[in-house]
Amino acid sequence: MKIQISNLKLKNFKGIKELEINFNCQNTNIYGANATGKTTIFDAFKWLFFDKDSTDRKDFNIKTLNKDNTPIHFLEHEVEAILVIDGVDMTFKKVLKEKWVKKRGQADQEFSGHETEYSIDEVPIKKKDYEERINNLIPESLFKLITDPLYFNNQLKWTERRELLINISGTTISDDTILDSKAEFKKLKDKLAGRTIDDYKKVVQAKIKDLNNKKETIPVRIDELTKTLITEHSIDYEQIEKQKEDLNQQLQDIEKQMTNVQAKAQENMKIAGELAAAQSELEEFKLKKETEHSQKYSLDIINLGNEKNILESKLRNMQDENNDRLLKIQQDQSRKEELYKKWDEVSNTKLEFNQESFICPTCKREYETDKIEEIKKQFEDNLNAHKKSQQDAINKEGQAINLRIEENTKAREQIQQEVEEANVKLTDINNKIAELENAKANDISFDITTLPEYTNKLKQIENLSEVVKKIKVADTSALQNKKMEISEAINKLNKTLNERDVQEKTKERIAELQEEEESISNQIQELEGEQYSIEEFTKAKVELLESAINSKFKIVKFRLFDTQINGGLVECCDTLVNGVPYSDVNNAHKILAGLDIINTLIKFYDTSAPIFIDNRESINELYNIDTQIISLVVTTDSSLRIEVI
């Protein structure tokens, strides 16, 4: 598809009051000094089709400003263009208008916003349909690419540029094709196990990072263990083992002597235990008999006390309920008084007429007498109906209140009767408890010493006490001290022997860590070899991909990967103009590079549109390209000068 501009009209657009340019589908140079409106022409063209200016801004001012830099109102802002699309004329027109409204009672109009009118081939059309027709002709993203030489390099992200170039190249280089091209890639292909090269590269990088982290900790751990080793000593561990054996034998002899002494002591303890058991039995017997005597009063007192507690709790609950119901009665009586007052207010409500109700709102004349009486009658009926509704509601609420007062009054009478009965019963219980406690205090008839069982147990205790007095306590303090001395000596020897074991285990652990460090180094070396294979694979793919892409262009070349200092490759998309990075060339070469890219895009998409070149004066000779070019040239002309080539 080939799109060309035949005619462009501007009216009240960004300071241009009226302008018509007949491009006649030819290359055109537009000359003028700065601020004469050259870029405005490109802005108008972009706004007509995409609601944006030449710098891709959507929010920009198109209105004509006065000397105070404020918009001049009541103007219509128009852009109209005749495009020739594959030899067929199409007219597009867009008009921005201000909306002014005059509110009732106000003399002046107020600004209330904007509205935009659209038409294609002089047929009015809705915005949605207008945009859809344009997008069907050429999508906005493609239009930007093939009309602005700077858009590809200045506006697209490098990832977007890279994706577009790969699509343009038409080259499909599969990873398997490259993997099968060289024998050195066979091992790499086996390692992939269904993953992509990029995914496997991440796997290898993660493994190397993890192994390096582990490897870094090993020397520190070895150093810490090495510091714990005893480097110089002359300890005879065999002699220490013999000393330990002799001391253990001495310890066994002492423990045997202590066992004999303890056996005698246990026999004596048995007799002492029998004495303690007899004394305990006597105390238990005495307590049991005294308790049996005391319980004949206590059980009745406890039962009466429980009954008293229950009755007192019941009295408290009844009193709380009585107070609660009294409060509800008082609240309902207060509400009844309010209802009486409300009834009087409703009954005494009088109807007052507003004289404006009897005046026609249209002609401002007073209604006829019959009409006025009819209106009054309607007002009175409405008032009486309203009063009746309110009085019915008051009656209904009053009846409900009377029922609640009656219910709560009866409930209070029943509660008061139950309270009197409970108080009588509580007095009777208190009297019974007092009688039992008085009887218990005056009962002195029990004497435990008169019981035969008590005297027999007392005699047994006296006999055992005589035997215990004659027992001699065995002294094992000397044996204990000796045992402690030998045990301390054995502990010292064990400490020395344990140090030997710790030293041996430490040496073994150091050797294990050294082996682990060597193993990790070998794993890292193997993974780095895989990394190298991945980089070699990537280089091979890059060469094929860059060659396929660069063959499509004459001036520019593209670098899709950047080689780092360590030899690794990083994805990128750098534009080179005669070998120089795009960012370092002058504006003329940037435009020429953009034209080379547009030329390739035109061929790829089979679509061309007018190219607008700003600052055209910096370029001596344009790139040869088969599409309409609109050049904006800075000169000393005080007004626009248009030259159709």
C-alpha positions in Angstrom: 0.0 0.0 0.0 1.3 3.5 -1.0 0.0 6.5 0.9 0.7 10.1 -0.4 -0.4 13.6 0.6 -2.2 15.5 -2.1 -3.5 18.4 -0.2 -3.4 19.7 3.4 -5.6 22.5 5.0 -5.1 24.1 8.4 -7.5 26.6 10.1 -6.8 28.2 13.5 -4.3 25.5 14.3 -1.5 26.4 16.7 -1.3 30.0 15.6 -1.8 29.3 11.8 -5.0 31.1 11.0 -5.4 29.5 7.6 -3.0 27.6 5.3 -3.5 25.3 2.3 -0.6 23.2 0.8 -1.0 21.4 -2.5 1.6 18.6 -2.3 0.3 16.9 -5.5 1.8 13.6 -4.1 5.3 15.0 -4.7 8.3 15.5 -2.5 8.0 18.9 -0.9 10.4 21.3 0.8 8.9 23.7 3.4 11.2 26.6 4.2 11.1 29.2 7.1 12.8 30.6 10.1 12.3 29.1 13.5 8.8 29.5 14.9 7.2 30.2 11.5 5.1 27.0 11.7 7.1 24.3 9.9 6.8 21.7 12.6 3.1 22.8 13.1 2.4 21.3 9.7 3.7 17.9 10.9 1.8 18.3 14.2 -1.4 19.0 12.3 -0.9 15.9 10.1 -0.3 13.6 13.2 -3.2 15.2 15.1 -5.6 14.6 12.2 -5.0 10.9 12.2 -3.7 10.0 15.8 -4.6 12.8 18.2 -0.9 13.4 18.8 1.8 15.9 17.8 5.0 15.3 16.0 6.8 14.3 19.2 4.1 11.8 20.0 2.5 13.9 22.8 -1.2 13.4 23.2 -1.7 16.4 25.6 -0.7 19.5 23.6 -2.4 22.8 22.8 -3.7 23.3 19.3 -5.7 26.5 20.0 -4.6 30.0 18.8 -3.4 32.2 21.6 -3.7 35.9 22.1 -1.0 38.3 23.2 -1.5 37.2 26.9 -0.9 33.5 25.9 -4.5 32.6 26.6 -6.7 30.8 24.1 -8.9 32.9 21.8 -12.5 31.5 22.3 -15.3 30.9 19.8 -12.9 29.6 17.1 -13.1 26.3 15.2 -9.8 24.5 14.8 -9.7 22.4 11.6 -7.3 20.1 9.8 -8.3 18.5 6.4 -6.1 16.3 4.3 -6.5 14.6 0.9 -4.6 11.3 0.8 -4.0 9.3 -2.3 -4.0 5.6 -1.2 -2.9 3.3 -4.0 -4.1 5.9 -6.5 -7.5 6.5 -4.8 -8.3 9.9 -3.1 -9.6 9.9 0.4 -10.5 13.1 2.3 -10.1 13.2 6.1 -11.3 16.1 8.2 -11.3 16.8 11.9 -12.8 19.9 13.7 -12.4 20.9 17.3 -15.1 23.1 18.7 -15.8 24.8 22.0 -19.1 24.2 23.8 -20.9 27.2 25.3 -24.1 27.0 27.3 -26.4 29.7 28.6 -28.0 28.7 31.9 -31.5 29.9 33.0 -31.5 33.3 34.6 -28.0 34.2 33.3 -27.2 36.7 30.6 -23.7 35.3 29.6 -22.8 32.0 28.2 -20.4 29.6 30.0 -17.7 27.5 28.6 -18.5 23.8 29.2 -15.8 21.8 27.3 -15.0 20.7 23.8 -16.4 18.5 21.1 -14.7 17.0 18.0 -16.3 16.3 14.7 -15.0 13.8 12.2 -15.6 13.1 8.6 -14.2 10.9 5.8 -14.9 11.9 2.2 -17.3 14.6 3.5 -19.4 12.0 5.3 -19.8 12.7 9.1 -18.6 9.8 11.2 -18.3 8.9 14.9 -14.9 8.9 16.6 -14.7 5.2 17.1 -15.5 4.5 13.4 -13.1 7.2 12.3 -10.2 5.7 14.3 -11.1 2.2 13.2 -11.0 3.2 9.5 -7.6 4.8 10.0 -6.2 1.8 11.9 -7.5 -0.5 9.1 -5.5 1.6 6.6 -2.3 1.7 8.7 -1.8 1.0 12.4 -0.4 3.9 14.4 2.7 1.9 15.4 3.6 1.2 11.8 2.8 4.8 10.8 5.4 6.1 13.3 8.0 3.7 12.1 7.7 4.6 8.4 7.1 8.4 8.7 9.7 9.5 11.3 13.4 8.7 10.6 14.2 9.1 14.3 11.4 7.0 15.8 13.0 3.6 15.5 16.2 4.5 17.3 14.9 7.2 19.7 11.5 5.9 20.8 11.6 2.1 20.7 13.2 0.0 23.5 16.2 -2.0 22.5 14.2 -5.2 23.0 11.5 -3.9 20.7 14.1 -3.0 18.0 15.7 -6.4 18.3 12.4 -8.2 17.9 11.4 -6.1 14.9 14.8 -6.7 13.2 14.6 -10.5 13.7 11.1 -10.5 12.1 12.4 -8.4 9.2 15.3 -10.7 8.6 12.9 -13.6 7.9 15.6 -15.9 9.2 14.6 -18.8 11.4 17.8 -20.2 12.9 16.8 -23.1 15.3 19.1 -24.0 18.2 19.1 -27.6 17.0 20.6 -26.5 13.6 23.5 -24.8 15.3 24.0 -27.6 17.9 24.2 -30.2 15.1 26.6 -28.0 13.1 29.7 -28.7 15.3 30.8 -31.8 17.1 31.9 -29.7 20.1 28.2 -28.8 20.8 27.1 -32.5 21.1 27.8 -32.6 24.8 26.0 -29.3 25.3 22.9 -30.7 23.4 22.8 -33.7 25.7 22.9 -31.5 28.8 19.9 -29.4 27.7 17.4 -32.2 28.5 14.6 -30.4 26.7 15.4 -26.9 28.0 16.3 -23.9 25.9 19.8 -22.6 25.7 18.8 -19.5 27.7 17.2 -21.6 30.4 20.2 -23.9 30.6 22.5 -20.9 30.7 20.6 -19.7 33.8 20.9 -23.1 35.4 24.7 -23.2 34.8 25.1 -19.7 36.2 23.1 -20.5 39.3 25.1 -23.7 39.9 28.4 -21.8 39.5 27.3 -19.1 41.9 26.1 -21.6 44.5 29.4 -23.6 44.2 31.5 -20.5 44.5 29.6 -19.4 47.6 30.2 -22.9 49.2 33.9 -22.8 48.1 34.5 -19.4 49.7 33.4 -20.7 53.1 35.8 -23.7 53.2 39.2 -21.9 53.7 37.7 -20.0 56.7 36.4 -23.2 58.2 39.7 -25.0 57.7 41.6 -22.0 59.3 39.2 -22.1 62.3 39.8 -25.8 62.8 43.6 -25.5 62.3 43.8 -22.9 65.1 42.3 -25.5 67.5 45.2 -28.0 66.9 48.0 -28.5 69.4 51.0 -28.2 67.2 53.8 -29.0 69.7 53.4 -31.3 72.7 55.1 -34.4 74.2 52.3 -36.3 75.9 52.7 -40.1 76.7 49.1 -41.2 76.1 50.1 -44.9 76.9 51.3 -43.9 80.4 48.1 -41.9 80.9 46.0 -44.9 80.0 47.9 -47.0 82.6 47.5 -44.3 85.3 43.8 -44.2 84.6 43.5 -48.0 84.9 45.2 -48.0 88.3 43.0 -45.2 89.6 39.8 -47.1 88.4 40.9 -50.1 90.4 41.4 -48.0 93.5 38.0 -46.5 93.0 36.4 -50.0 92.8 38.0 -50.9 96.1 36.7 -47.8 97.9 33.2 -48.3 96.5 33.2 -51.9 97.8 34.1 -50.7 101.3 31.4 -48.0 101.1 28.8 -50.7 100.0 29.5 -52.7 103.2 29.1 -49.6 105.3 25.9 -48.7 103.5 24.4 -52.2 104.0 24.8 -51.8 107.8 23.4 -48.3 107.6 20.4 -49.6 105.6 19.6 -52.1 108.4 19.6 -49.3 110.9 17.5 -47.2 108.6 15.0 -50.0 108.4 14.5 -49.8 112.2 14.3 -46.1 112.1 11.8 -46.4 109.3 9.6 -48.7 111.4 9.6 -46.1 114.2 8.6 -43.4 111.7 5.9 -45.6 110.3 4.5 -46.4 113.8 4.5 -42.7 114.7 2.7 -41.9 111.4 0.1 -44.6 112.0 -0.6 -43.2 115.5 -1.2 -39.7 114.1 -3.4 -41.0 111.4 -5.4 -43.1 113.9 -5.9 -40.0 116.2 -6.9 -37.8 113.3 -9.4 -40.4 111.9 -11.2 -40.8 115.3 -11.3 -37.0 115.9 -12.6 -36.4 112.4 -15.3 -39.1 112.8 -16.5 -37.4 116.0 -16.5 -33.9 114.5 -18.2 -34.9 111.3 -21.6 -35.7 113.0 -22.0 -31.9 113.2 -20.0 -30.7 110.3 -21.8 -32.5 107.5 -25.2 -31.0 108.5 -23.6 -27.6 108.8 -22.0 -27.8 105.3 -25.3 -29.0 103.7 -27.2 -26.1 105.4 -24.5 -23.7 104.3 -24.8 -24.8 100.7 -28.6 -24.5 100.8 -28.1 -21.0 102.3 -25.7 -19.9 99.5 -28.2 -21.1 96.8 -31.1 -19.3 98.5 -29.1 -16.0 98.9 -28.0 -16.2 95.2 -31.7 -16.7 94.2 -32.7 -13.7 96.3 -30.1 -11.5 94.5 -31.3 -12.6 91.1 -34.9 -11.9 92.0 -34.0 -8.4 93.3 -32.1 -7.6 90.1 -35.1 -8.8 88.0 -37.4 -6.7 90.1 -35.2 -3.5 89.7 -35.0 -4.2 85.9 -38.7 -4.5 85.5 -39.3 -1.3 87.6 -36.9 0.6 85.3 -38.8 -0.7 82.2 -42.1 0.5 83.8 -40.7 3.9 84.5 -39.3 4.2 80.9 -42.7 3.1 79.4 -44.6 5.6 81.6 -42.2 8.4 80.5 -42.8 7.4 76.8 -46.6 7.5 77.4 -46.3 11.1 78.6 -44.4 11.9 75.4 -47.2 10.3 73.3 -49.9 12.3 75.1 -48.0 15.5 74.2 -47.5 14.3 70.6 -51.2 13.5 70.3 -52.1 17.1 71.4 -49.5 18.5 68.9 -51.0 16.5 66.0 -54.6 17.3 67.0 -53.8 21.0 67.2 -52.0 21.2 63.8 -53.7 24.0 61.7 -53.5 24.4 57.9 -51.8 27.6 56.7 -52.0 28.5 53.0 -49.2 29.9 50.9 -50.7 32.4 48.5 -48.2 31.4 45.8 -50.0 28.0 45.7 -53.0 29.8 44.1 -50.9 31.4 41.3 -50.3 29.7 38.0 -46.5 29.1 37.6 -46.7 29.6 33.8 -48.8 32.8 33.4 -48.3 34.2 36.9 -52.0 34.9 37.3 -54.2 33.9 40.3 -56.5 30.8 39.8 -60.3 31.2 39.6 -62.2 30.9 42.9 -63.4 27.4 42.2 -59.9 26.3 41.5 -58.6 27.9 44.7 -61.3 26.1 46.7 -60.4 22.9 45.1 -56.7 23.4 46.0 -57.7 24.3 49.6 -59.9 21.2 49.8 -57.0 19.0 48.6 -54.6 20.5 51.2 -57.1 20.0 54.0 -57.8 16.4 53.0 -54.0 15.7 52.8 -53.6 17.3 56.3 -56.4 15.3 57.9 -55.1 12.1 56.3 -51.6 12.8 57.7 -53.0 13.6 61.2 -55.1 10.4 61.1 -52.0 8.4 60.1 -50.0 9.9 63.0 -52.8 9.4 65.6 -53.2 5.7 64.5 -49.4 5.2 65.0 -49.6 6.9 68.5 -52.6 4.7 69.5 -50.8 1.5 68.4 -47.6 2.4 70.3 -49.6 3.4 73.4 -51.5 0.1 73.4 -48.2 -1.8 73.2 -46.8 0.2 76.1 -49.8 -0.5 78.3 -49.4 -4.2 77.7 -45.7 -4.1 78.7 -46.5 -2.0 81.9 -49.2 -4.6 82.8 -46.9 -7.5 82.2 -44.0 -6.0 84.2 -46.3 -4.9 87.1 -47.7 -8.5 87.5 -44.2 -9.9 87.3 -43.0 -7.6 90.1 -45.9 -8.6 92.3 -45.0 -12.3 91.8 -41.3 -11.6 92.5 -42.0 -9.7 95.7 -44.1 -12.7 96.9 -41.3 -15.1 96.2 -38.8 -12.8 97.9 -40.9 -12.9 101.1 -41.1 -16.7 101.0 -37.4 -17.0 100.5 -36.5 -14.7 103.4 -38.6 -16.8 105.7 -36.8 -19.9 104.6 -33.4 -18.2 104.9 -34.1 -17.2 108.5 -35.0 -20.9 109.3 -31.7 -22.1 107.8 -29.6 -19.6 109.8 -31.3 -20.7 113.0 -30.5 -24.4 112.3 -26.8 -23.6 111.5 -26.5 -21.6 114.8 -28.0 -24.5 116.8 -25.6 -27.1 115.3 -22.5 -24.9 115.8 -23.5 -24.3 119.4 -23.9 -28.0 120.0 -20.5 -28.8 118.4 -18.7 -26.2 120.6 -20.2 -27.6 123.8 -19.5 -31.3 123.0 -16.4 -32.4 125.2 -17.3 -36.0 125.7 -14.6 -37.5 123.3 -11.2 -38.7 124.8 -8.9 -40.7 122.4 -6.6 -41.9 125.2 -9.3 -44.2 126.4 -9.2 -46.3 123.2 -7.2 -49.6 123.5 -5.8 -49.3 119.9 -4.3 -45.9 120.8 -2.5 -47.2 123.9 -1.1 -50.3 122.0 0.4 -48.2 119.2 1.9 -45.8 121.8 3.7 -48.7 123.6 5.1 -50.0 120.2 6.6 -46.5 119.5 8.3 -46.4 122.9 10.0 -49.8 122.3 11.3 -48.8 118.8 12.6 -45.5 120.2 14.8 -47.3 122.7 16.3 -49.5 119.9 17.1 -46.4 117.7 18.8 -44.6 120.6 21.4 -47.5 120.8 22.3 -47.4 117.0 25.7 -45.9 116.1 26.0 -43.8 112.9 28.6 -45.1 110.5 31.2 -42.5 109.3 32.0 -42.8 105.6 33.4 -39.2 105.2 37.0 -40.5 104.8 36.0 -42.9 102.1 34.0 -40.2 100.4 36.9 -37.8 100.4 39.2 -40.4 99.0 36.7 -41.3 96.3 36.4 -37.6 95.3 40.2 -37.3 95.0 40.5 -40.4 92.7 37.5 -39.2 90.6 39.1 -35.8 90.1 42.4 -37.4 89.0 40.5 -39.7 86.6 38.6 -36.7 85.2 41.9 -34.9 84.5 43.3 -37.9 82.7 40.1 -38.3 80.7 40.3 -34.6 79.7 43.8 -35.2 78.3 42.7 -38.3 76.5 39.6 -36.5 75.1 41.9 -33.8 73.7 43.7 -36.5 71.8 40.4 -37.8 70.3 39.3 -34.2 69.4 42.7 -33.5 67.7 42.3 -36.7 65.6 38.8 -35.9 64.6 39.7 -32.3 63.8 42.5 -33.5 61.5 40.1 -35.8 59.8 37.6 -33.0 59.3 40.3 -30.7 57.8 41.1 -33.4 55.3 37.4 -33.8 54.4 37.1 -30.0 53.8 40.2 -30.0 51.6 38.8 -32.9 49.5 35.4 -31.0 49.3 37.1 -27.8 48.2 39.0 -29.7 45.4 35.7 -31.4 44.4 33.9 -28.1 44.2 36.8 -26.6 42.1 36.5 -29.5 39.7 32.7 -29.0 39.4 33.1 -25.3 38.8 35.7 -26.0 36.1 33.4 -28.4 34.4 30.5 -25.9 34.5 32.7 -23.1 33.2 33.5 -25.4 30.3 29.8 -25.7 29.7 29.5 -21.9 30.0 32.2 -21.6 27.3 30.3 -24.0 25.0 27.1 -21.9 25.5 29.1 -18.7 24.6 30.5 -20.4 21.5 27.0 -21.5 20.6 25.7 -17.9 21.1 28.6 -16.5 19.0 27.7 -18.8 16.2 24.0 -17.9 16.4 24.9 -14.2 16.6 27.0 -14.3 13.5 24.3 -16.0 11.5 21.5 -13.7 12.9 23.5 -10.4 12.5 24.5 -11.4 9.0 20.9 -12.1 8.0 19.7 -8.8 9.5 22.5 -6.6 8.2 22.1 -7.9 4.7 18.7 -6.0 4.6 20.4 -2.6 5.1 22.8 -0.4 3.2 23.9 2.4 5.6 23.2 0.9 9.0 24.4 -2.3 10.6 23.2 -3.8 13.9 25.0 -5.3 16.8 22.8 -7.8 18.6 25.3 -8.9 21.3 28.0 -7.0 23.2 31.2 -8.8 24.3 32.1 -8.1 27.9 35.7 -7.8 29.3 35.5 -11.4 30.7 34.5 -12.6 27.2 30.8 -13.2 28.0 28.0 -12.0 25.7 25.2 -9.7 26.6 22.1 -9.3 24.5 21.6 -5.7 23.1 20.5 -4.0 19.9 22.9 -1.2 18.9 22.6 0.7 15.7 25.9 1.4 13.9 26.3 4.0 11.1 29.4 3.3 9.1 30.8 1.4 12.1 30.1 4.3 14.5 27.4 3.9 17.3 24.2 5.7 16.5 24.4 7.9 19.6 27.8 9.3 18.5 26.9 10.4 14.9 25.6 13.8 13.9 22.0 14.6 13.2 22.4 14.2 9.4 23.7 10.7 9.7 21.0 9.9 12.2 18.3 10.9 9.7 20.1 9.0 6.9 20.3 5.9 9.1 16.6 6.3 9.8 15.8 6.6 6.1 17.7 3.4 5.5 15.7 1.6 8.2 12.4 3.0 6.8 13.3 1.8 3.3 13.7 -1.7 4.6 10.5 -1.5 6.6 8.6 -0.2 3.6 9.7 -3.3 1.6 8.9 -5.7 4.5 5.4 -4.3 5.2 4.8 -3.4 1.6 3.5 -0.1 2.9 4.8 3.5 2.4 3.6 6.8 3.8 4.9 10.4 3.7 8.2 10.9 5.6 8.6 14.2 7.5 12.2 15.2 8.0 12.8 18.0 10.4 16.1 20.0 10.3 16.5 18.9 6.6 19.1 21.7 6.1 21.8 19.6 7.9 21.7 16.9 5.1 23.5 17.5 1.8 22.1 14.6 -0.1 19.1 12.4 0.9 19.0 8.6 0.9 17.3 7.4 -2.3 13.9 6.0 -1.1 10.7 5.4 -3.0 8.2 7.4 -1.0 7.0 11.0 -0.6 9.3 13.1 1.6 8.3 16.3 3.3 11.4 18.3 4.3 11.2 21.0 6.9 14.2 23.3 6.3 15.3 26.2 8.6 16.1 29.3 6.5 15.9 33.1 7.1 12.4 33.3 5.5 10.2 35.3 7.8 7.1 33.3 6.6 6.6 29.8 5.2 7.8 29.2 1.7 6.7 25.9 0.1 8.4 24.3 -2.8 6.9 21.2 -4.5 9.7 19.2 -6.3 
